Amino acid sequence: MAVDSLENRIQRIISERRQEIIVFAEDIFAHPELGFKEERTAERLAQSLERLGLLVRRGLAVTGVKGYLRGTRSPEYDGETTVAILGELDAVRSPLHPKADPTTKAAHTCGHHAQLAALFGAAMALSDPEVSSVLEGNVIFFAVPAEEYGEIEFKNSLREKGIIQFLGGKPELIRLGEFDEIDLVLSHHVHFSDEKHKVVVGSGSTNGFISKLIRYSGKEAHAAGAPYEGINALNAAVIGFSALNAQRETFKDSDTVRINSIITKGGDLVNVVPGEVKIEVLVRARTLEAILDANAKATRAFAAGASAIGAEVEIIDLPGYLPRIPEAPHSPVADVARQLVDSHQVRVTDPDEHQAFSTDTGDVSHLLPVLSFSTGGISGRAHAADFMVTDPEVAYILPAKIMALTVYSLLRNRAAQARQIRESFHPKLTKAEYIRYMNSLLGS
């Protein structure tokens, strides 16, 4: 594919400001923050976008940030095509990582800092007057909070206070209407399991999930002197987990059910019969039907633990993320990636490929077309102590160029390519249907 002068200019701008992008990435990496708490990260990005001359909105779904290439869309939509580049603000709890925050135990072991660096680099190039003048549409540089679905009790406390309604960043932003002005979404991630390819384009499907908060209430007593006077809430939990394990053979392999849980409180003192136990659970599966089936079985199992011991149990179901809709195999991102690296280093994902993890990009994929890609440049495992960036060029600079060049491709020539993708997309849900489903899990 021939490269025109503006494509060369986009690449040159990012290359010339390479060190600035890397410094930005390393600063975000050094100051990890957890979901809906990403205040420093959000402000660091917002100020960086403002220095590029962009209009910036802050505080979206608590900490989200939008930078606009051409200003906000008027309420009376005029038909302008708008592409959003997404970057996720939050880190994940990874206490054994050498760069983990000593207080919060947060670390960027999922690589979200690389997304933000790429977004910033793309904004540098696309905000250049010579480049922006030929873009026939708007670009939103959209930093979103709370993709990692941890700290469920904390996030539910925000919900109970009316600060949020849904516990993930993108679901909450959908509810607030922040995706209403967007026609097409471009997203990036680092990849962990494909050392042969610098770039992987597209996405198959992923699991969705429902989250659960479980609280067993028993009766405290002296654990040695008078255990018969107590009701052991921890024993109730243990029986609940055993009952859940007995359900596993009832899950179809094709549904890729995963039920992950942690005990956030197992008692107060080893010499006291545990009077209160708290558990957080994610019930994941490939389809909505499988999620609901597995969730009902989990509810039965945990309720059985309380019944067996004579404890009380409170089970709260909360909306999680939807399964991700696979992308079409023909993506303009692949053409751009092949301009930048050898074609044998680019892999296009088979739409039939399925991953058992979850992402709130799945929620967006039910409503809008999503173009996604991942890059290497890292080593170690996701969410683990050995995660590290080994090649900043591939982790930070390459995705910035792919983002900027893809947006240029989408929005030149009267945004013909972006319009074609948008018009051929058939949403699985309307926004109203999506909100109704999410609220149904809250019983509202």
N, C-alpha and C positions, 0 to 999 in steps of 0.2 A: 504494500500500500504506500502510495506516494505521501510524503510529509510536506505540508504547506508551510509558509513562512510564519504563520501565527502558531502553529503547532511547535515549530522550533522555538518561538519566543516563549511559549508556556514552559517548555522543558528548560530553557535557559534561565528563566526567572527562578524556578525552583532550585536548579543546580547552583546558581549564584548565591542563593540564600540558604543553602544546605545547612551550614553550621547553625544558623538561627533556628531552624526547624529542630535540629538535634538537641540544642540547648533547651528549647521549649519542651521537648519530649522528656528529657532527663529531669527537668524540673517537676513536671507532672508526676513522673515515676517516683521521685523522691518525696512527694507529699500526697500519698494515697488517702482517699476519703471514701467512706461507705455511702450506700444509697440514701438519697434525700438529705445527705449531710455534706455534699460536695461544694461547699461555699467557696473555699479558696480556689479550687480547680475551675469552677464556673467563672469566677471573677478574673482569674488569670487569662482565660480564653476570651472573655468579653472585652477586656482591655486590649488584647492583641488584635481582635477584629476591629475595634474602634480605631486603632492606630492605622488600619488599612483604609479608613474612611467609610466604614460600613455603619448603617443604622443598626443598633443592637437593642434587643429586648431581653430583660433578665427576669428571674423569678418565676419561670414557667413550670408548673407542677413542682413547686418549691425552689428548685435550683436550675432548671433548664434555661438554655440560652439560644436565641436566634439572632444571627447576623444576616442582614438583607443586602444583596448586591444592588437592588434597585428600589428599596423601600418596601413597605408593607402593601399587600394587595388591598384595594378598596373593597368595601362591603358589596358594592355592585360589581361583581366579578366581570372583568372586561375580556375574558378569553385568553389572557396571557398565560403561556405555559410556564410552570414553576417546577424546578427540580430542587430537591433537598438533598444535601450531603449530610449524612448522620455521623455523629461521633458520640460515644458513651462516656459519661463522666466518672462513673464509680469504679472503685476497686473491690476486692473481695477479701474476706478475712483469711489470712494465710500466716498464722503466727510464727511458723518456723522459718519463713523466708528471711534472709539476712537484711533485707531492706524494709521489713514490716514496721509499721508505726508502733513504737513501744507501748503506746496507750491503747489504741484501738485494735491493734494487730492486723490492720489493713495492709494489703500490698497489691500492686498491679500485676498479679500473676495470671491475668486473663488477657493482658495486652491492650486494654482500653486506652491507655496513654498513647499507644501507637495510632489508634484511630484519630485521636484529637490532634496529634502532630500532622497526620496526613490531611485532615480537614483544614488546619491552619496553613499548611503548605499550598493546598489547592486554592484557598482564599487569596493568598499572595498573588498567584498567577491570574486568577479570574478577575480580580479587582484592578488589575493593570488596565489603564484607560484604553490602550490599543486593543486589548483582548475583549474587554467588556463591551466595547462599542459595537462589536459584531454579533454579540449574543442576543438572539431574538426571543428573549424570555427572561425570567427572574431566577436567581439562585439563592437558596436559603442555606446557610451554614448552621446546622441544627445540632446542638449539644444536648443530649437527653440524660436525665438522671436514672439511677436505680434499675439498671438492667439485671444485675445480680439479685436473685430473689432470696436474700438472707435476712437475718434480724426480723423475723416475721412479727414477733411481739412488739418491737419498736414501731414497725410500719403500721401494724393494726392500731397502735395507740394514736398515730397520726390520723388514721381513719376515724377513730372514735371521737377525736377532737374536731373533726370536720375539715382538717387540713387537706387531706386527700380522700378519694373514695376507692380507687383501685391501687393495689400495692406495688405495681410495676410502673416504671417511668413512661414507657410508650403507651400502655393502656390508659394511664391517667391523662396523658397529653391528647390521646384520641378523644376521650370523654370531654375534655376542655375545648375541643375544636381546633387544636393547634395543627392538626394534619389536614384541616378542611381546605386550606389554601394551596396544598401541595398536589401536584399531578403525578410525580414519579420520584422514587426514593433511590439513592445510591448509598450503599453501605460497605464497610470494610471490616475485616478481622484478621488477626494473625492466625496461621494454621500450625498445628502441633504434630501432625502425623504423616506429612507428605514431604519428605526431604528431597525428593527428586525434582519438584517443581517450585519455581519461585512464585508463581501465580496460579491460583485455582479460581476459576470463574464459575459463578452460579451456585445454586443450592438445590439439594434434594429436599425431602421432608424431614421434619424433626418432631419429637414428642411435644405435646402440650401437657399441662398439669393443673390440678387443684391443690391448694395448700390447706393445711389443717393446724389448728391450735388445740391441744388436748390438755386438760387440767384435771388430775385426779385429786380428790379431797378425801383424806382418811381421818385418823384420829391419833394425835401424838400420845406417847407414853414412854416410860423408861424402858429402853431397849433390852436391858438385862434384868432389871428388878421386876418389871410388870408388863412384859410385852403383850400379855393376854388382855390388857386393858386398852390396847390400841387397835387401830385399823391401818394396816400398812399400805399406803398409797403406792409405794415402789413395787410391792408384790403385785398389786393390781396392774401396774404398767407392764411388768414382766409377763404376766399372763396375757395381756393385750398383745404384746409383741409375739408371743408364742402362737396365739390364735391367728395373727396376721400371717406368720410364716406358714401356717397350715393352709392358707388360701393360695399359696403361690402356684401350686399345680393346677389351679383352676384358670390361670391366665394363659391365653393363647400366645404362642411364640410370635405370631405375626403382629400382635398388638404391642410388642416391645414394652411391656409394663415394667416400670421401675418405681419402687416405693422407698424413699430415702427419709430417714428420721434422725433427730438428735434429741437427747434429754437435756433441757436447759436448766432444770432444777430437779435433783433426785432426792432431796431431803435437806435438812439443816445441820444435823450433827450425827455422827456415827452412833452415838449413845442414845439417840432418840428415834423411836419408831417414826418413819417418814409420814408426816401428815399432809404434805403437798408435793406433787410431782407435776412438772410441766414438760410437754413434748411439742416439737415442731415437726411437721411431716409434709413432704411433697409427694403427691400421687400422680405419676406420669404415665402417659400412654400415647399411642400413635394417632388415635381418633378420639373425637369427643365422646362417642358411645363407649369406647373402652375406658376412657378416663372416668366417666360416671359410674360404670360397672365396678371398676377397681376401688373407687372412692366409697361406694356403698359397702363393699366388703371390708374395707379398712374401718369404717365407722362401726360396723357390727363387731369386729374383732376387739376394738378398743373398749367398746361398751361392755363386752363380755368380761373383760378383766375386772371392771368395777363390780359387775354383778357377782362374780365369783368370790370376791373378798368382802363385799358389803360396803364398798366405798362409793362415793359419788363421782360422777365424771361429767365434765362440760366439754363438748366437742364443737368447735367453731370451724365451719368451712369458709374459705376465702377464695375469690377468683384469682387464678394464676395466669398462665399464658396459653394461647391457642397453639395447636400444631402448626408448623410452618408449611405453606403451600409451595410445592416445588416450582423453580423457575424454568422458563422455556430455555432450551439448550442454545438458542441463537441469540447471543447477547453482544451488544456493541462493545462491552467491556473487553471481550476476548480479542477483538480486532485491535483495540488500543494496546492491550498488553503485549500483543505480538509485534507492535511497533517498537516496544521498549526492551524486550528481552527475546532471546531465541525462541522460536515457536515450540521447540521440544521442551521448553521450560514452562509452558503454559498448558494447564489441563482444564478442560471444561467438564463440569460435574454432570453425571448422568442424573436426570430428573427422578429416576426410580431409586436412587440412593437414599437411604434413611439413616438418620443419626438419633440416638436415644436422648441426647441432651435437649434442653429447651432454651428458647430465646423469645423476648417480646417482639422481635422482628416478625415472628409468626403472626402476631395480632395485626401488624401493619399489612402483612401480605394478604390478609383476607379482604382488605379494603382498597389497597393501592398496589400498582406494580412496583416491585423491588428488584433492583439490579445489585447484585452483591459479588464480592470477590474477597479472596484472602491472599496474604503474602507470607513468605517465610521470614528468615532472618532471626529466628529465635531458637532456643534449645530448652530442653527440660519438658516438664508436664504442666498442663493447665491446672491452675489453682494449687500449685505445689511449690515446695521450697527450692527446687532446682530450676525454676523458670528464670530465663535471662535472655536479653537481646544480644545476639552475637554479631549481627550485621545491620547497623543502622541504615545503611543504604537501601536494603531490601525491606526492612520493617517500617521505615518512616518516609524515605524520599521516594522510592518507587510507587507506593500507594498514593502519595500526593500527586505525582505525575499522572497516574492512571485516573484518579478522580477528576483532575482538571481537564485532561484531554477528553475524557468521556463526556463531561458536561459540554465542552466545546463542540464535540460531535453531535450531541443531542440537540443543541440550541442554535446551531448555525442553519443557514438555508431555511429560514422561517420556522425553525424548530420542527422540521418535517419528521425527523427520526423520533423525537420525543412524543410528538402528536400521534404518530403511528402506533407506538408502544402503548400509549394511554388509551387510544380508541379501540385497540384489539384486546384490551384487558377486560375480563369479566369478573367483577368482585364476587366473592363467596357470600359476603354479608354487607348490608348497608350499615352505616354508622348507627342508626337507630336499633337495628337488629343486634348488632354487636353489644351495645350498651345494655339492651334488654337481657341478653344472655348473661353478661357479667353480673348484672344486678340480681338475676335469678339465683345465683350462687350465694348471694348475701341475704336471700329471703325477702328482697324488696322488688 
